[in-house]
């Protein structure tokens, strides 16, 4: 049965009949001053996917150390120009892609779609075009947004069975180029998927801040679900805690 596991942050494991996809693997317990707040991913997780999709160069989405846990022969799809970082992660099979292009990995069809976000690895550093992905297996279509702000082209993604939408980030606030609960709900109204799962929340947070500002670790997906009931009441919104899983079937 097709399913989605919200591993945490932008890392998800999508299991479809055609194969399994791991998105933006960030599998470590820390990144600079950030510490993982939810459960650690299983040590078996990196061995499960048939392919890995990476949306953009930011360190919390394209983590070289996490890639080293993935078997080298696993195909990894990256934005055009990002192969050098995949190679540093020990990847043998790198596939570059730009918005509008489609590639096949076995029976899985992967199409890169636009994302409106900063595509640099570091401030003032090398830049590639950030991506979202539309994943198709048979008659099942899934949208992984990566990191993006709201844009009108979301209404042109086509029929979507499951949308994975970011609703926050890794700190007490989110800046430009990100969806928050309100803009993610508006995105949902444009996309009109059957099922939506909020991601990119509740996983990483600055050291020591949880006691002072716990709400950003808890409230964003709940606020997103509340707003979605008003603007997209026909969409089945499922809030998963990091490590949680759901099927793609309509309830």
Secondary structure, 3 states (H helix, E strand, C coil): CCEEEEEECCEEEEEECCEEEEECCCCCCEECCEEECCCCCCCCHHHCCCEEECCCCCCCCCCHHHHCCCCCCCEEEEECCCHHHHHHCCCCCEEEECCCCEEEECCEEEEEEECCCCCECCCCCCECCCEEEEEEECCEEEEECCCCCCCHHHHHCCCCCEEEEECCCCCCCCCCCCCCHHHHHHHHHHHCCCEEEEECCCCEEECCCCCCCCHHHCHHHHHHHHHHHHHCCCCEECCCCCCEEEECCCC
